[in-house]
Amino acid sequence: MTEQNGHALLEVKDLKKHFRVGRESLKAVDGISLEIQKGETLGLVGESGCGKTTVGRILVRLYEPSAGEVLFAGEDVHRTRGNEAKTLNRKMQMIFQDPQASLNPRMVVSDIVAEGIDIHGLAGSKKERLDRVHELLETVGLSKEHANRFPHEFSGGQRQRIGVARALAVEPEFIVADEPVSALDVSIQAQVINLMRRLQKERDLTYLFISHDLSVVKYISDRVGVMYLGQLVELADSDELYANPLHPYTQALLSAVPVPDPDYESERERIVIKGDLPSPVNPPSGCRFRTRCPQAVEAAAHIDPPWREAKPGHWIQACPCFA
């Protein structure tokens, strides 16, 4: 399956991740295929527990997949060993959701940022190492005076900037940003998002941007994928997805996004999703969204919806309820 004609930096093929829970299997990710083009930002959205963070962690080798492949520039990420694996680790980095939890409270900022530099031997001397740290801090909007401070001395936005500097330290090509602004105030969110967009242009970076905030995702993403209960249900260019959502789940998510127009906001119809997210240990048969879908039909329980291209570049899980 090819969603776009550009050069795919990352290819994900039928990816699955199942966790053992007692005698049962929790299907966190259950058969996802997609491509991420070099230089683009792919947004990944969905409810908490849908598996989007697990996808990101598999891509950067923090989790091993239960099945499927992740190819980076044609190379199988999870089959590399030794120096090849170390090289891949350098090319693929992650910015974590909680900057306070992801920064070692016992290390000063210079050592946090330089950890990757040390591991990959990117500095030939202590002076070169320190100069590199100072340059990275200034790149993300901090100053070299911050290098000798501890994480608790910074605000949430500043801590996330440190996380960005740490990811940039090894000069990666691909970054997974896992809810990078969800723990920040709205005004600070905009600063961090704009920083990431600037860095992408300056350094030719490719992003997987994971979030539950559809407004943020639209602002930063070239394409957007929507996940539900471990599966991808829709994938399209950002403008196309927001203007013409085809899957009932996507339609419901977008109907809940506030619009800065009081008259329009008061008149538009909200699509309310009933019930709770089913357990990924025992997901519904057929279409997984059918138990909450306002358009559900009986046939949806017996057919696994195929992944098809509804229009050029716009892919959906084609359920009998609407397709």
C-alpha positions as CSV (number, residue, x, y, z in Angstrom):
1,M,0.0,0.0,0.0
2,T,1.4,3.4,-1.0
3,E,-0.4,6.5,0.2
4,Q,1.8,9.1,-1.4
5,N,4.2,9.1,-4.3
6,G,7.1,10.8,-2.4
7,H,10.2,9.1,-0.9
8,A,9.1,7.0,2.1
9,L,11.7,7.4,4.9
10,L,9.7,5.0,7.1
11,E,7.4,2.1,6.1
12,V,5.2,0.2,8.6
13,K,3.8,-3.1,7.4
14,D,1.0,-4.9,9.3
15,L,2.4,-3.9,12.6
16,K,1.2,-5.6,15.8
17,K,2.0,-5.4,19.5
18,H,0.2,-7.7,21.9
19,F,1.0,-7.6,25.6
20,R,0.4,-10.6,27.9
21,V,-2.1,-9.8,30.7
22,G,-2.4,-12.9,32.8
23,R,-3.6,-15.6,30.4
24,E,-4.9,-13.2,27.9
25,S,-3.5,-11.0,25.2
26,L,-4.0,-7.2,25.1
27,K,-4.0,-6.1,21.5
28,A,-2.5,-2.6,21.8
29,V,-1.6,-2.4,18.1
30,D,-3.3,-4.8,15.8
31,G,-2.3,-4.6,12.2
32,I,-1.2,-1.1,11.1
33,S,0.3,-0.2,7.8
34,L,1.5,3.3,6.7
35,E,4.3,5.3,5.2
36,I,6.0,8.4,6.4
37,Q,7.6,10.5,3.7
38,K,10.9,12.2,4.2
39,G,10.5,15.8,5.5
40,E,6.8,15.5,6.3
41,T,4.9,15.4,9.6
42,L,2.4,12.6,10.0
43,G,0.0,13.3,12.9
44,L,-1.5,10.3,14.8
45,V,-4.6,10.9,16.8
46,G,-7.2,8.9,18.8
47,E,-8.5,8.4,22.3
48,S,-6.3,7.4,25.2
49,G,-5.7,3.7,25.1
50,C,-6.0,3.5,21.3
51,G,-2.4,2.4,20.9
52,K,-0.8,5.5,19.3
53,T,2.0,5.8,21.9
54,T,2.8,2.1,21.5
55,V,3.2,2.6,17.7
56,G,5.7,5.4,18.4
57,R,7.7,3.4,20.9
58,I,7.9,0.5,18.4
59,L,9.2,2.7,15.7
60,V,12.1,3.9,17.8
61,R,12.9,0.4,19.1
62,L,11.7,0.9,22.7
63,Y,9.3,-2.0,22.1
64,E,9.7,-5.1,20.0
65,P,6.7,-5.8,17.7
66,S,4.7,-9.0,18.0
67,A,4.4,-9.1,14.2
68,G,5.0,-6.9,11.2
69,E,7.9,-4.8,10.0
70,V,9.3,-1.3,10.4
71,L,11.6,-0.3,7.6
72,F,13.7,2.9,7.9
73,A,15.3,3.8,4.6
74,G,14.6,0.2,3.5
75,E,16.3,-1.3,6.5
76,D,14.4,-3.5,9.0
77,V,14.6,-1.6,12.3
78,H,14.1,-4.6,14.6
79,R,16.5,-7.0,12.9
80,T,19.6,-4.8,13.1
81,R,22.2,-5.6,15.6
82,G,25.5,-4.1,16.8
83,N,26.9,-1.0,15.1
84,E,24.0,-1.0,12.6
85,A,21.5,-0.8,15.5
86,K,23.5,1.9,17.1
87,T,23.5,3.9,13.9
88,L,19.7,3.5,13.6
89,N,19.3,4.6,17.2
90,R,21.1,7.8,16.3
91,K,18.9,8.5,13.3
92,M,15.6,7.9,15.2
93,Q,14.8,9.9,18.4
94,M,11.8,10.5,20.6
95,I,10.4,13.5,22.5
96,F,8.4,12.3,25.4
97,Q,5.1,13.5,26.8
98,D,6.0,14.4,30.3
99,P,9.2,16.5,30.3
100,Q,9.5,16.3,34.1
101,A,9.4,12.5,34.2
102,S,11.7,12.0,31.1
103,L,14.6,14.2,32.4
104,N,16.9,12.7,35.1
105,P,16.4,14.9,38.2
106,R,20.0,14.1,39.4
107,M,21.7,15.3,36.2
108,V,22.4,18.8,35.2
109,V,21.1,20.0,31.8
110,S,24.5,19.8,30.1
111,D,24.8,16.1,30.9
112,I,21.2,15.4,29.9
113,V,21.6,17.0,26.5
114,A,25.1,15.5,26.0
115,E,24.2,11.9,26.9
116,G,23.6,11.0,23.2
117,I,26.8,12.9,22.2
118,D,28.8,10.8,24.6
119,I,27.2,7.5,23.6
120,H,27.8,8.1,19.9
121,G,31.2,9.8,20.3
122,L,30.2,13.0,18.6
123,A,32.6,15.3,20.5
124,G,36.4,15.0,20.4
125,S,37.0,17.0,23.6
126,K,35.3,18.4,26.7
127,K,35.3,21.8,25.1
128,E,33.7,20.6,21.9
129,R,31.1,18.7,24.0
130,L,30.3,21.9,26.0
131,D,30.2,24.1,22.9
132,R,27.8,21.6,21.3
133,V,25.5,21.7,24.3
134,H,25.5,25.5,24.4
135,E,24.7,25.6,20.7
136,L,21.8,23.2,21.2
137,L,20.4,25.1,24.1
138,E,20.4,28.3,22.1
139,T,18.8,26.6,19.2
140,V,15.8,25.6,21.3
141,G,15.4,29.1,22.9
142,L,17.5,28.6,26.1
143,S,20.9,30.0,27.0
144,K,24.2,28.5,27.9
145,E,23.7,29.8,31.5
146,H,21.0,27.1,31.8
147,A,23.6,24.3,31.2
148,N,24.5,23.8,34.9
149,R,21.0,23.8,36.3
150,F,18.9,20.8,37.3
151,P,15.5,20.0,35.6
152,H,13.4,21.1,38.7
153,E,14.7,24.7,38.2
154,F,12.8,25.1,34.9
155,S,9.2,25.6,33.9
156,G,7.3,22.9,32.0
157,G,7.9,24.6,28.7
158,Q,11.6,25.0,29.3
159,R,11.9,21.4,30.3
160,Q,10.3,20.3,27.1
161,R,12.8,22.5,25.2
162,I,15.5,20.6,27.0
163,G,13.9,17.4,25.8
164,V,13.9,18.7,22.2
165,A,17.6,19.7,22.5
166,R,18.4,16.2,23.8
167,A,16.7,14.6,20.8
168,L,18.5,17.0,18.4
169,A,21.9,16.3,20.0
170,V,22.7,13.3,17.8
171,E,21.5,14.9,14.6
172,P,18.6,12.6,13.9
173,E,16.6,12.3,10.7
174,F,13.3,11.1,12.3
175,I,11.7,12.1,15.5
176,V,8.6,10.6,17.3
177,A,7.0,13.4,19.3
178,D,4.7,11.7,21.8
179,E,2.1,14.3,23.1
180,P,5.0,16.8,23.4
181,V,2.7,19.7,24.4
182,S,-0.2,18.1,26.3
183,A,1.3,18.9,29.7
184,L,1.9,22.6,28.8
185,D,-0.2,25.7,29.0
186,V,-1.8,26.7,25.7
187,S,0.4,29.8,25.2
188,I,3.5,27.6,25.8
189,Q,2.2,24.9,23.5
190,A,2.2,27.3,20.6
191,Q,5.9,28.3,21.3
192,V,7.0,24.6,21.4
193,I,5.0,23.7,18.2
194,N,6.5,26.7,16.3
195,L,9.9,25.7,17.5
196,M,9.4,22.2,16.1
197,R,8.2,23.6,12.8
198,R,11.3,25.8,12.5
199,L,13.7,23.0,13.4
200,Q,12.0,20.8,10.8
201,K,12.7,23.3,8.0
202,E,16.2,24.1,9.2
203,R,17.3,20.4,9.7
204,D,15.1,18.6,7.2
205,L,13.5,16.5,9.9
206,T,10.7,14.0,9.6
207,Y,8.1,13.8,12.4
208,L,5.5,11.4,13.7
209,F,3.4,13.7,15.9
210,I,1.2,11.8,18.4
211,S,-1.6,13.7,20.1
212,H,-5.2,13.7,21.2
213,D,-5.6,17.4,20.4
214,L,-6.9,17.6,16.9
215,S,-6.4,21.4,16.7
216,V,-2.7,21.0,17.4
217,V,-2.4,18.1,15.0
218,K,-4.0,20.1,12.2
219,Y,-1.6,23.0,12.7
220,I,1.6,21.0,12.5
221,S,0.8,17.9,10.3
222,D,0.9,17.3,6.6
223,R,-1.1,14.1,6.9
224,V,-3.2,12.7,9.7
225,G,-3.9,9.2,10.7
226,V,-6.8,8.3,13.1
227,M,-6.5,5.3,15.4
228,Y,-9.2,3.4,17.2
229,L,-8.7,0.4,19.4
230,G,-5.3,-0.6,18.0
231,Q,-6.1,0.0,14.3
232,L,-5.9,2.8,11.8
233,V,-9.4,3.8,10.6
234,E,-8.6,6.8,8.4
235,L,-5.6,8.5,6.8
236,A,-5.5,11.5,4.6
237,D,-3.9,14.9,3.9
238,S,-4.6,17.2,6.9
239,D,-6.8,19.6,5.0
240,E,-8.7,16.8,3.3
241,L,-9.3,14.9,6.5
242,Y,-10.6,17.9,8.4
243,A,-12.8,19.1,5.5
244,N,-14.1,15.7,4.5
245,P,-13.9,13.1,7.2
246,L,-15.3,9.8,6.0
247,H,-15.2,7.4,9.0
248,P,-17.9,7.9,11.6
249,Y,-15.3,7.9,14.4
250,T,-13.3,10.7,12.7
251,Q,-16.5,12.7,12.2
252,A,-17.3,12.4,15.9
253,L,-13.8,13.4,16.9
254,L,-13.9,16.5,14.7
255,S,-17.3,17.5,15.8
256,A,-16.0,17.9,19.3
257,V,-13.2,20.4,18.3
258,P,-14.2,24.0,19.3
259,V,-14.6,26.5,16.5
260,P,-13.7,30.2,17.1
261,D,-17.0,31.4,15.7
262,P,-19.8,31.7,18.4
263,D,-22.6,31.7,15.8
264,Y,-21.4,28.6,14.0
265,E,-20.4,26.9,17.2
266,S,-23.9,27.3,18.6
267,E,-25.6,25.9,15.5
268,R,-23.4,23.0,14.5
269,E,-24.4,19.5,15.4
270,R,-22.2,17.5,17.8
271,I,-21.8,13.7,17.2
272,V,-21.8,12.0,20.5
273,I,-20.0,8.7,20.8
274,K,-21.9,6.5,23.2
275,G,-20.4,4.0,25.7
276,D,-16.9,3.4,26.7
277,L,-13.9,2.3,24.7
278,P,-14.0,-1.6,24.6
279,S,-11.2,-3.5,26.1
280,P,-8.3,-4.2,23.8
281,V,-8.1,-7.6,25.5
282,N,-11.4,-8.6,23.9
283,P,-12.2,-6.2,21.1
284,P,-15.5,-6.4,19.2
285,S,-15.7,-8.7,16.2
286,G,-15.7,-7.2,12.7
287,C,-15.6,-3.4,12.8
288,R,-14.2,-2.5,16.2
289,F,-16.1,0.8,16.2
290,R,-19.5,-0.8,15.6
291,T,-20.5,-1.0,19.3
292,R,-20.4,2.8,19.6
293,C,-21.1,3.8,16.0
294,P,-24.3,5.8,15.3
295,Q,-24.5,4.2,11.9
296,A,-23.9,0.6,13.0
297,V,-25.5,-2.2,11.0
298,E,-25.7,-6.0,11.7
299,A,-23.2,-6.9,8.9
300,A,-20.5,-4.9,10.6
301,A,-20.1,-7.6,13.3
302,H,-19.2,-10.2,10.7
303,I,-16.9,-8.4,8.3
304,D,-13.3,-7.2,9.0
305,P,-13.4,-3.8,7.2
306,P,-10.8,-3.7,4.4
307,W,-8.3,-0.9,4.2
308,R,-9.0,0.9,0.9
309,E,-8.4,4.2,-0.9
310,A,-11.7,6.0,-1.0
311,K,-10.2,8.8,-3.1
312,P,-6.6,9.7,-4.1
313,G,-4.5,9.8,-0.9
314,H,-7.6,9.4,1.4
315,W,-7.6,5.9,3.0
316,I,-10.3,4.4,5.2
317,Q,-11.2,1.2,7.0
318,A,-14.3,0.6,4.8
319,C,-17.0,-0.7,7.1
320,P,-20.4,-1.8,5.8
321,C,-22.0,0.8,8.0
322,F,-21.0,3.6,5.6
323,A,-18.9,2.4,2.7
